[in-house]
Amino acid sequence: MNKIALVTGASRGLGKAIAQRLAKEGIDVIVHFGQNQDAANEVVAEIRQLGRTAFAVQADVSQVSSIYSMFEKIDTELVNLGQEPKLDILINNAGTAIGKPIQEWKEEEFDYQFNLNVKGLFFITQQAIPRLKEQGRIINIGTGLTRFSYPVYAVYAASKGAVDVLTHYLALELGTRGITVNTIAPGAIDTDLNAGWLRSQEGQQQTIAISAIKRIGMPEDIADAVAVLVSEDSRWITGQRIEASGGAHL
Ligand SMILES: NC(=O)c1ccc[n+]([C@@H]2O[C@H](COP(=O)([O-])OP(=O)(O)OC[C@H]3O[C@@H](n4cnc5c(N)ncnc54)[C@H](OP(=O)(O)O)[C@@H]3O)[C@@H](O)[C@H]2O)c1
């Protein structure tokens, strides 16, 4: 039986690259999306071309009721495919980064940042836990910004700091089942999330200047790191925050 992974936020950016990389490892993939169904369908088609099973599911990760509905759909879809409603791998990737000075934050923006990056991740994980097989894998996508600081990212970094802490506690609770839980913390990666800055000449120059490895990070750099952590060889690595930033701010 093939392994199966749920990758959240797999319609674009890092999640898309992770979904594609896992498929290349022979893993079936559930491609979660928020709003971009066409993009998610394209990812599904690409994965099927590789000979793997894939299907797309929608949920607004900032809404817990939407997460519950998504897992009902996943169960139904897996049963329709003749499979147990079980998962081997959960990649908690869906998220966003709102950037603005502390004085300018409104309550609803703060709530959205935490509802999506922390509460959504928590309740997706809670739903996944009874479905995860023994020796399963959970990877939470964090950020380098919990180690180094940039103006405007206080709330975003705090939300990912909560993710770093949840990783420790999840690893402790799930370790008895051989399930590993780790955070991959990317530095700046060229995706839609930070395109406005990172695709500008100034943004590129500054990002390269603070990096040990002198280039801009690409989604595949993160997808490859995820592939290492989901492999059998990584069974003894758990509860860790592993930075994949090309050595930012060393
Ligand atoms: N890019 C970076 O430099 C960087 C660095 C460190 C950490 N990260 C983290 O990496 C993760 C992915 O970032 P990215 O750069 O790939 O971002 P991205 O290109 O903006 O893609 C975000 C993904 O998350 C989904 N998403 C966003 N809001 C959602 C919501 N409310 N409900 C459901 N899905 C939602 C999007 O789905 P739809 O498009 O279908 O709506 C999309 O698939 C995030 O957790 C981010 O914080 C990124």
Ligand as a Chemical Component Dictionary entry (heavy atoms), coordinates in Angstrom:
data_LIG
# 
_chem_comp.id                   LIG 
_chem_comp.type                 NON-POLYMER 
_chem_comp.pdbx_formal_charge   0 
_chem_comp.three_letter_code    LIG 
# 
loop_
_chem_comp_atom.comp_id 
_chem_comp_atom.atom_id 
_chem_comp_atom.alt_atom_id 
_chem_comp_atom.type_symbol 
_chem_comp_atom.charge 
_chem_comp_atom.model_Cartn_x 
_chem_comp_atom.model_Cartn_y 
_chem_comp_atom.model_Cartn_z 
_chem_comp_atom.pdbx_ordinal 
LIG N1  N1  N 0  7.767  32.123 1.136  1  
LIG C1  C1  C 0  8.521  32.355 2.200  2  
LIG O1  O1  O 0  9.492  33.119 2.149  3  
LIG C2  C2  C 0  8.234  31.675 3.507  4  
LIG C3  C3  C 0  9.219  31.750 4.495  5  
LIG C4  C4  C 0  8.995  31.141 5.712  6  
LIG C5  C5  C 0  7.805  30.472 5.940  7  
LIG N2  N2  N 1  6.855  30.424 4.960  8  
LIG C6  C6  C 0  5.613  29.695 5.272  9  
LIG O2  O2  O 0  5.408  28.716 4.291  10 
LIG C7  C7  C 0  4.019  28.469 4.137  11 
LIG C8  C8  C 0  3.642  28.587 2.676  12 
LIG O3  O3  O 0  3.999  29.872 2.219  13 
LIG P1  P1  P 0  4.115  30.229 0.675  14 
LIG O4  O4  O 0  5.264  31.138 0.547  15 
LIG O5  O5  O -1 4.071  29.014 -0.148 16 
LIG O6  O6  O 0  2.787  31.101 0.503  17 
LIG P2  P2  P 0  1.836  31.314 -0.762 18 
LIG O7  O7  O 0  2.611  31.172 -2.027 19 
LIG O8  O8  O 0  1.121  32.581 -0.484 20 
LIG O9  O9  O 0  0.799  30.088 -0.666 21 
LIG C9  C9  C 0  -0.041 29.987 0.467  22 
LIG C10 C10 C 0  -0.822 28.704 0.412  23 
LIG O10 O10 O 0  -1.630 28.647 1.607  24 
LIG C11 C11 C 0  -3.003 28.591 1.267  25 
LIG N3  N3  N 0  -3.804 29.440 2.143  26 
LIG C12 C12 C 0  -3.590 30.732 2.478  27 
LIG N4  N4  N 0  -4.572 31.177 3.284  28 
LIG C13 C13 C 0  -5.435 30.145 3.462  29 
LIG C14 C14 C 0  -6.643 29.962 4.181  30 
LIG N5  N5  N 0  -7.212 30.938 4.903  31 
LIG N6  N6  N 0  -7.236 28.746 4.121  32 
LIG C15 C15 C 0  -6.710 27.747 3.399  33 
LIG N7  N7  N 0  -5.560 27.846 2.703  34 
LIG C16 C16 C 0  -4.929 29.039 2.733  35 
LIG C17 C17 C 0  -3.105 29.089 -0.177 36 
LIG O11 O11 O 0  -4.235 28.476 -0.792 37 
LIG P3  P3  P 0  -5.078 29.181 -1.995 38 
LIG O12 O12 O 0  -4.109 29.886 -2.872 39 
LIG O13 O13 O 0  -5.745 28.023 -2.663 40 
LIG O14 O14 O 0  -6.064 30.084 -1.332 41 
LIG C18 C18 C 0  -1.761 28.640 -0.765 42 
LIG O15 O15 O 0  -1.858 27.304 -1.213 43 
LIG C19 C19 C 0  3.304  29.484 5.042  44 
LIG O16 O16 O 0  2.958  28.860 6.264  45 
LIG C20 C20 C 0  4.367  30.552 5.251  46 
LIG O17 O17 O 0  4.188  31.244 6.456  47 
LIG C21 C21 C 0  7.048  31.005 3.741  48 
# 
loop_
_chem_comp_bond.comp_id 
_chem_comp_bond.atom_id_1 
_chem_comp_bond.atom_id_2 
_chem_comp_bond.value_order 
_chem_comp_bond.pdbx_ordinal 
LIG N1  C1  SING 1  
LIG C1  O1  DOUB 2  
LIG C1  C2  SING 3  
LIG C2  C3  SING 4  
LIG C2  C21 DOUB 5  
LIG C3  C4  DOUB 6  
LIG C4  C5  SING 7  
LIG C5  N2  DOUB 8  
LIG N2  C6  SING 9  
LIG N2  C21 SING 10 
LIG C6  O2  SING 11 
LIG C6  C20 SING 12 
LIG O2  C7  SING 13 
LIG C7  C8  SING 14 
LIG C7  C19 SING 15 
LIG C8  O3  SING 16 
LIG O3  P1  SING 17 
LIG P1  O4  DOUB 18 
LIG P1  O5  SING 19 
LIG P1  O6  SING 20 
LIG O6  P2  SING 21 
LIG P2  O7  DOUB 22 
LIG P2  O8  SING 23 
LIG P2  O9  SING 24 
LIG O9  C9  SING 25 
LIG C9  C10 SING 26 
LIG C10 O10 SING 27 
LIG C10 C18 SING 28 
LIG O10 C11 SING 29 
LIG C11 N3  SING 30 
LIG C11 C17 SING 31 
LIG N3  C12 SING 32 
LIG N3  C16 SING 33 
LIG C12 N4  DOUB 34 
LIG N4  C13 SING 35 
LIG C13 C14 SING 36 
LIG C13 C16 DOUB 37 
LIG C14 N5  SING 38 
LIG C14 N6  DOUB 39 
LIG N6  C15 SING 40 
LIG C15 N7  DOUB 41 
LIG N7  C16 SING 42 
LIG C17 O11 SING 43 
LIG C17 C18 SING 44 
LIG O11 P3  SING 45 
LIG P3  O12 DOUB 46 
LIG P3  O13 SING 47 
LIG P3  O14 SING 48 
LIG C18 O15 SING 49 
LIG C19 O16 SING 50 
LIG C19 C20 SING 51 
LIG C20 O17 SING 52 
# 
